[in-house]
Amino acid sequence: MNEQLITTDGEVTGLEIKGDAFVAPVTKEEIEERQRKLKSLDDIDVNTGTSIVSSYWEARQGDEIRGIFMGWKILEKKDPNEAEGVKKIPAVVIETKEGQRIIGAMQVVDSFYGKVPDGAAVWVKCTKAKTGEMKEFEIKVIG
């Protein structure tokens, strides 16, 4: 089964769901429990929740983050010069208090690769960010 994904604004995304969904079948009781939870959501203070959003960290000079190294993601960027039409870019994933930050900067990726274990506390600071030049970072394992 292929299903075209449409945004909440009704725009075509160019994305499709391939095959079967990963949602397991549910019982009548599970559906009823889910409905009870949904009805109670309006009473919950969202400020007490933990952010789980992932965003790409576009560091500017002087920006820094502290967090836990969660592992790697592979980003894909359209590139007609590549065999498959996309360039694959490894990226570091760091969990911060504000959510997950994804960093694909070459110096950060190279610094983490083979040197930082999953779960390590890390600090990353952008020390140089000039247009047309590669960004530079100071990176430390802090725990």
PLY file of the C-alpha trace (Angstrom):
ply
format ascii 1.0
element vertex 143
property float x
property float y
property float z
element edge 142
property int vertex1
property int vertex2
end_header
0.00 0.00 0.00
1.38 3.42 -0.98
-0.17 6.53 0.47
0.71 10.08 -0.63
1.32 12.37 2.35
-0.44 15.73 2.34
0.36 18.55 4.78
-2.21 19.90 7.22
-2.55 22.81 4.76
-3.55 20.40 1.98
-0.25 20.66 0.08
1.38 17.65 -1.59
4.67 16.78 0.15
6.25 14.45 -2.40
6.48 11.84 0.38
4.72 8.48 0.36
4.15 5.84 3.00
5.45 2.58 1.57
4.10 -0.79 2.64
2.33 -1.51 5.89
2.34 0.92 8.78
4.32 0.15 11.93
1.23 0.61 14.09
0.22 -2.65 15.70
-3.43 -3.75 15.81
-5.23 -2.65 18.97
-8.03 -4.03 21.10
-11.30 -2.27 21.89
-10.01 -1.63 25.43
-6.81 -0.02 24.09
-8.85 2.27 21.82
-11.06 3.29 24.76
-7.98 3.98 26.94
-6.46 6.07 24.13
-9.70 8.09 23.90
-9.61 8.73 27.68
-6.03 10.00 27.38
-6.91 12.24 24.44
-9.80 13.80 26.38
-7.50 14.61 29.32
-4.82 16.32 27.19
-6.42 19.77 27.44
-5.94 19.69 31.22
-2.17 19.09 31.03
0.24 22.03 31.37
2.48 21.72 28.28
5.25 23.68 30.02
5.91 20.67 32.26
6.66 18.43 29.27
10.07 17.61 27.83
10.83 18.76 24.29
11.64 15.93 21.89
11.93 18.02 18.73
14.91 17.44 16.46
16.40 20.40 14.67
19.54 21.09 12.71
21.96 23.23 14.69
23.07 26.06 12.40
25.77 27.40 14.69
26.87 31.02 14.63
30.17 32.19 16.08
29.95 32.10 19.88
26.98 29.67 19.98
27.42 26.67 22.25
25.46 23.66 23.38
25.78 21.10 26.17
24.12 17.75 26.00
24.33 14.00 25.73
25.73 12.37 22.58
22.96 10.10 21.31
24.63 8.69 18.19
24.42 9.31 14.46
21.96 10.11 11.68
22.54 10.15 7.96
21.24 13.29 6.27
20.51 13.41 2.55
20.92 16.53 0.45
19.79 16.71 -3.19
22.86 16.76 -5.42
22.61 16.04 -9.15
26.35 15.33 -9.25
25.96 12.26 -7.01
25.14 8.82 -8.47
21.78 8.52 -6.66
20.98 12.24 -6.95
21.60 12.77 -3.23
24.66 13.33 -1.12
24.72 11.41 2.17
26.04 13.42 5.10
26.78 11.86 8.51
25.55 13.93 11.43
25.99 13.91 15.21
22.85 13.84 17.40
23.06 15.61 20.76
20.18 15.61 23.25
19.88 18.99 25.00
17.32 20.38 27.43
15.69 22.08 24.43
15.46 18.88 22.33
17.71 16.98 19.95
20.24 18.93 17.92
21.56 17.46 14.70
25.00 18.66 13.62
26.48 17.87 10.22
29.45 20.24 10.32
32.52 18.39 9.05
34.78 19.28 12.00
32.16 18.17 14.55
31.49 14.88 12.75
35.22 14.15 12.38
35.88 15.02 16.03
33.15 12.70 17.32
33.79 9.75 15.00
35.48 6.94 16.92
36.28 9.21 19.86
33.03 9.95 21.68
30.99 7.07 23.14
27.19 7.10 23.01
25.82 8.62 26.22
28.81 10.90 26.85
28.14 14.44 28.07
29.58 16.90 25.56
30.10 20.62 25.04
30.36 22.14 21.56
31.14 25.79 20.83
31.33 27.45 17.41
34.56 29.48 17.46
34.56 30.67 13.84
31.71 31.16 11.38
32.54 33.35 8.40
30.60 33.31 5.15
32.35 31.20 2.53
34.63 29.50 5.05
34.33 26.24 6.97
33.05 26.72 10.52
35.37 25.86 13.38
34.42 24.41 16.76
35.82 23.68 20.19
34.56 20.32 21.39
34.96 18.65 24.79
33.73 15.48 26.45
32.65 16.78 29.85
31.32 13.66 31.51
0 1
1 2
2 3
3 4
4 5
5 6
6 7
7 8
8 9
9 10
10 11
11 12
12 13
13 14
14 15
15 16
16 17
17 18
18 19
19 20
20 21
21 22
22 23
23 24
24 25
25 26
26 27
27 28
28 29
29 30
30 31
31 32
32 33
33 34
34 35
35 36
36 37
37 38
38 39
39 40
40 41
41 42
42 43
43 44
44 45
45 46
46 47
47 48
48 49
49 50
50 51
51 52
52 53
53 54
54 55
55 56
56 57
57 58
58 59
59 60
60 61
61 62
62 63
63 64
64 65
65 66
66 67
67 68
68 69
69 70
70 71
71 72
72 73
73 74
74 75
75 76
76 77
77 78
78 79
79 80
80 81
81 82
82 83
83 84
84 85
85 86
86 87
87 88
88 89
89 90
90 91
91 92
92 93
93 94
94 95
95 96
96 97
97 98
98 99
99 100
100 101
101 102
102 103
103 104
104 105
105 106
106 107
107 108
108 109
109 110
110 111
111 112
112 113
113 114
114 115
115 116
116 117
117 118
118 119
119 120
120 121
121 122
122 123
123 124
124 125
125 126
126 127
127 128
128 129
129 130
130 131
131 132
132 133
133 134
134 135
135 136
136 137
137 138
138 139
139 140
140 141
141 142
